[in-house]
């Protein structure tokens, strides 16, 4: 499994944070958040980071964009999913376990 299960329910406030982060990340990546084929991958990244404790939508969006820019070219073109655990480099947040 590439992504962890999301077992808990989100509050309305949580969903607003997730939605704002996704819209901002897609805007920064020049992708339509509803119809771009890779928009779902950005949403999954944001949810993983949210589950790990980040609650600021701006930081969530920035980290998701940095992850997208850090993906190998083949994964970017093919839409292949890359686990957050495969995310490495200097931009990896220090608090990720």
MODELLER restraints for C-alpha pairs under 7 A, 6 or more apart:
rsr = mdl.restraints
at = mdl.atoms
rsr.add(forms.Gaussian(group=physical.xy_distance, feature=features.Distance(at['CA:2:A'], at['CA:83:A']), mean=5.26, stdev=0.5))
rsr.add(forms.Gaussian(group=physical.xy_distance, feature=features.Distance(at['CA:3:A'], at['CA:83:A']), mean=6.44, stdev=0.5))
rsr.add(forms.Gaussian(group=physical.xy_distance, feature=features.Distance(at['CA:17:A'], at['CA:57:A']), mean=5.44, stdev=0.5))
rsr.add(forms.Gaussian(group=physical.xy_distance, feature=features.Distance(at['CA:18:A'], at['CA:46:A']), mean=6.98, stdev=0.5))
rsr.add(forms.Gaussian(group=physical.xy_distance, feature=features.Distance(at['CA:18:A'], at['CA:57:A']), mean=6.83, stdev=0.5))
rsr.add(forms.Gaussian(group=physical.xy_distance, feature=features.Distance(at['CA:20:A'], at['CA:57:A']), mean=6.20, stdev=0.5))
rsr.add(forms.Gaussian(group=physical.xy_distance, feature=features.Distance(at['CA:21:A'], at['CA:57:A']), mean=4.54, stdev=0.5))
rsr.add(forms.Gaussian(group=physical.xy_distance, feature=features.Distance(at['CA:21:A'], at['CA:58:A']), mean=6.17, stdev=0.5))
rsr.add(forms.Gaussian(group=physical.xy_distance, feature=features.Distance(at['CA:21:A'], at['CA:60:A']), mean=5.84, stdev=0.5))
rsr.add(forms.Gaussian(group=physical.xy_distance, feature=features.Distance(at['CA:21:A'], at['CA:61:A']), mean=4.75, stdev=0.5))
rsr.add(forms.Gaussian(group=physical.xy_distance, feature=features.Distance(at['CA:22:A'], at['CA:42:A']), mean=6.93, stdev=0.5))
rsr.add(forms.Gaussian(group=physical.xy_distance, feature=features.Distance(at['CA:22:A'], at['CA:43:A']), mean=5.87, stdev=0.5))
rsr.add(forms.Gaussian(group=physical.xy_distance, feature=features.Distance(at['CA:22:A'], at['CA:46:A']), mean=6.99, stdev=0.5))
rsr.add(forms.Gaussian(group=physical.xy_distance, feature=features.Distance(at['CA:22:A'], at['CA:61:A']), mean=6.38, stdev=0.5))
rsr.add(forms.Gaussian(group=physical.xy_distance, feature=features.Distance(at['CA:23:A'], at['CA:33:A']), mean=6.02, stdev=0.5))
rsr.add(forms.Gaussian(group=physical.xy_distance, feature=features.Distance(at['CA:24:A'], at['CA:61:A']), mean=5.96, stdev=0.5))
rsr.add(forms.Gaussian(group=physical.xy_distance, feature=features.Distance(at['CA:25:A'], at['CA:61:A']), mean=4.52, stdev=0.5))
rsr.add(forms.Gaussian(group=physical.xy_distance, feature=features.Distance(at['CA:25:A'], at['CA:62:A']), mean=6.64, stdev=0.5))
rsr.add(forms.Gaussian(group=physical.xy_distance, feature=features.Distance(at['CA:25:A'], at['CA:64:A']), mean=6.61, stdev=0.5))
rsr.add(forms.Gaussian(group=physical.xy_distance, feature=features.Distance(at['CA:25:A'], at['CA:65:A']), mean=5.86, stdev=0.5))
rsr.add(forms.Gaussian(group=physical.xy_distance, feature=features.Distance(at['CA:26:A'], at['CA:32:A']), mean=6.29, stdev=0.5))
rsr.add(forms.Gaussian(group=physical.xy_distance, feature=features.Distance(at['CA:26:A'], at['CA:33:A']), mean=5.59, stdev=0.5))
rsr.add(forms.Gaussian(group=physical.xy_distance, feature=features.Distance(at['CA:26:A'], at['CA:39:A']), mean=6.90, stdev=0.5))
rsr.add(forms.Gaussian(group=physical.xy_distance, feature=features.Distance(at['CA:29:A'], at['CA:65:A']), mean=6.77, stdev=0.5))
rsr.add(forms.Gaussian(group=physical.xy_distance, feature=features.Distance(at['CA:33:A'], at['CA:39:A']), mean=5.50, stdev=0.5))
rsr.add(forms.Gaussian(group=physical.xy_distance, feature=features.Distance(at['CA:38:A'], at['CA:79:A']), mean=6.13, stdev=0.5))
rsr.add(forms.Gaussian(group=physical.xy_distance, feature=features.Distance(at['CA:41:A'], at['CA:81:A']), mean=6.93, stdev=0.5))
rsr.add(forms.Gaussian(group=physical.xy_distance, feature=features.Distance(at['CA:42:A'], at['CA:64:A']), mean=6.20, stdev=0.5))
rsr.add(forms.Gaussian(group=physical.xy_distance, feature=features.Distance(at['CA:45:A'], at['CA:64:A']), mean=6.01, stdev=0.5))
rsr.add(forms.Gaussian(group=physical.xy_distance, feature=features.Distance(at['CA:45:A'], at['CA:84:A']), mean=6.95, stdev=0.5))
rsr.add(forms.Gaussian(group=physical.xy_distance, feature=features.Distance(at['CA:46:A'], at['CA:60:A']), mean=5.93, stdev=0.5))
rsr.add(forms.Gaussian(group=physical.xy_distance, feature=features.Distance(at['CA:46:A'], at['CA:64:A']), mean=6.09, stdev=0.5))
rsr.add(forms.Gaussian(group=physical.xy_distance, feature=features.Distance(at['CA:49:A'], at['CA:60:A']), mean=6.77, stdev=0.5))
rsr.add(forms.Gaussian(group=physical.xy_distance, feature=features.Distance(at['CA:52:A'], at['CA:96:A']), mean=6.67, stdev=0.5))
rsr.add(forms.Gaussian(group=physical.xy_distance, feature=features.Distance(at['CA:54:A'], at['CA:60:A']), mean=6.79, stdev=0.5))
rsr.add(forms.Gaussian(group=physical.xy_distance, feature=features.Distance(at['CA:67:A'], at['CA:87:A']), mean=6.95, stdev=0.5))
